[in-house]
């Protein structure tokens, strides 16, 4: 039995898989008033922010992903409603055929008269995420505690 392989078709399918991917990632539709600024500083990793709304009985709904590919990104998060946010750091090395992923997750309940800042960094294999609530009246900045979705009481 002779098996013929169409290398052109195989190459085209491989490219389509690489470009299209097999993930269910969708871009976050940033249509709300900007109340969250994400400042990122990373070396050799790709950082993303996954955004979920949190509803009754703490059920989450995936709203989309924002690539943290600039030093500062502003976006809108629903006011007075909890959001579940996941900062993801992904790295890969073609030469060593390795990859890794680490994430930091927190819930955020944006309040009126405040804006929010998240400082995201991954430098020298150390990651850090710090979230601040900033008064729009006084400018006073308060570091927020990380709250995980599994601690939700709905």
C-alpha positions as CSV (number, residue, x, y, z in Angstrom):
1,X,0.0,0.0,0.0
2,X,1.4,3.4,-1.0
3,X,0.4,6.4,1.1
4,X,0.6,9.7,-0.5
5,X,0.9,12.8,1.6
6,X,-0.1,16.2,0.2
7,X,2.6,18.3,2.0
8,X,1.1,21.5,0.7
9,X,-2.2,20.7,2.3
10,X,-0.5,19.5,5.5
11,X,1.5,22.7,5.7
12,X,-1.6,24.8,5.1
13,X,-3.5,23.0,7.8
14,X,-0.6,23.4,10.3
15,X,-0.5,27.1,9.6
16,X,-4.2,27.4,10.1
17,X,-4.0,25.7,13.5
18,X,-1.1,27.9,14.6
19,X,-2.8,31.1,13.5
20,X,-6.3,30.2,14.5
21,X,-5.4,28.3,17.6
22,X,-7.6,25.8,19.3
23,X,-8.5,28.1,22.2
24,X,-11.8,29.7,23.1
25,X,-10.1,33.1,23.8
26,X,-12.2,36.1,22.8
27,X,-11.3,39.7,22.9
28,X,-12.9,41.7,25.8
29,X,-15.4,44.2,24.4
30,X,-14.3,47.4,26.2
31,X,-17.5,49.4,26.0
32,X,-17.9,50.7,29.5
33,X,-16.4,53.9,31.0
34,X,-12.7,53.3,31.8
35,X,-12.2,52.7,35.5
36,X,-9.3,50.3,35.5
37,X,-5.8,51.0,34.4
38,X,-3.4,48.1,34.1
39,X,0.3,49.0,34.1
40,X,2.5,46.1,33.0
41,X,6.2,45.5,32.9
42,X,7.3,42.1,31.7
43,X,10.3,40.6,30.2
44,X,10.3,37.4,28.1
45,X,6.6,36.5,28.9
46,X,3.2,37.3,27.4
47,X,0.8,38.7,29.9
48,X,-3.0,38.7,29.6
49,X,-6.0,39.7,31.6
50,X,-9.1,37.4,31.5
51,X,-12.3,39.1,32.6
52,X,-15.4,37.3,34.0
53,X,-18.6,38.7,35.4
54,X,-19.8,37.2,38.7
55,X,-23.6,36.6,39.1
56,X,-26.0,34.8,41.4
57,X,-24.6,31.9,43.4
58,X,-21.1,33.1,42.4
59,X,-21.5,31.8,38.9
60,X,-18.9,33.3,36.5
61,X,-19.3,34.2,32.9
62,X,-16.3,34.7,30.6
63,X,-16.4,38.1,29.0
64,X,-13.1,38.1,27.2
65,X,-9.3,38.6,27.3
66,X,-7.1,41.7,27.1
67,X,-3.5,41.3,25.9
68,X,-1.2,43.3,28.3
69,X,1.1,44.1,25.4
70,X,1.6,47.8,26.2
71,X,3.0,49.4,29.3
72,X,-0.4,50.9,30.2
73,X,-4.0,49.9,29.2
74,X,-7.2,51.4,30.3
75,X,-10.5,49.6,30.2
76,X,-14.0,49.6,31.7
77,X,-15.2,47.1,34.3
78,X,-18.9,47.0,35.3
79,X,-19.6,49.3,38.3
80,X,-21.2,47.9,41.5
81,X,-21.0,44.3,40.2
82,X,-18.3,41.8,41.0
83,X,-15.8,40.9,38.4
84,X,-13.4,38.0,38.5
85,X,-10.0,38.9,36.9
86,X,-7.1,36.6,36.1
87,X,-3.7,37.9,35.2
88,X,-1.9,35.2,33.2
89,X,1.8,35.0,32.5
90,X,2.9,32.6,29.7
91,X,6.4,31.9,28.5
92,X,7.8,29.5,26.0
93,X,11.2,28.7,24.6
94,X,11.5,27.3,21.1
95,X,15.1,26.2,21.7
96,X,14.4,24.2,24.9
97,X,11.0,23.1,23.8
98,X,9.4,24.2,27.1
99,X,6.6,26.5,28.2
100,X,5.0,27.6,31.4
101,X,2.0,29.4,32.7
102,X,1.3,31.1,36.0
103,X,-1.7,33.2,37.0
104,X,-2.9,35.5,39.7
105,X,-6.6,35.9,40.2
106,X,-8.8,38.3,42.2
107,X,-12.3,39.6,42.4
108,X,-13.0,43.3,42.0
109,X,-16.2,45.2,43.0
110,X,-15.8,48.6,41.4
111,X,-17.4,51.4,43.4
112,X,-18.6,54.8,42.2
113,X,-16.2,57.7,42.9
114,X,-13.2,55.3,42.6
115,X,-11.0,54.1,39.9
116,X,-8.7,51.1,40.0
117,X,-5.0,50.5,39.1
118,X,-3.3,47.2,38.7
119,X,0.5,47.0,38.6
120,X,1.5,43.8,36.8
121,X,5.1,42.7,36.5
122,X,7.1,39.6,35.6
123,X,10.8,40.3,35.8
124,X,13.7,37.9,36.4
125,X,11.2,35.0,36.9
126,X,9.3,36.8,39.6
127,X,5.8,37.9,39.1
128,X,3.8,40.5,41.1
129,X,0.3,41.9,40.9
130,X,-0.8,44.7,43.1
131,X,-4.3,46.3,42.8
132,X,-5.2,49.7,44.2
133,X,-8.4,51.6,44.7
134,X,-8.0,55.3,44.1
135,X,-10.4,58.0,45.2
136,X,-11.5,60.3,42.3
137,X,-12.0,63.1,44.9
138,X,-8.8,63.0,47.0
139,X,-6.5,60.8,44.9
140,X,-5.8,58.7,47.9
141,X,-4.6,55.2,46.9
142,X,-5.4,52.1,48.9
143,X,-3.9,48.7,48.2
144,X,-6.6,46.1,48.0
145,X,-6.6,42.6,49.4
146,X,-6.8,39.7,46.9
147,X,-10.1,37.9,47.1
148,X,-10.5,34.7,45.3
149,X,-13.7,33.6,43.6
150,X,-14.0,30.4,45.6
151,X,-14.5,32.6,48.7
152,X,-17.6,34.1,47.2
153,X,-20.8,33.8,49.2
154,X,-23.7,34.0,46.9
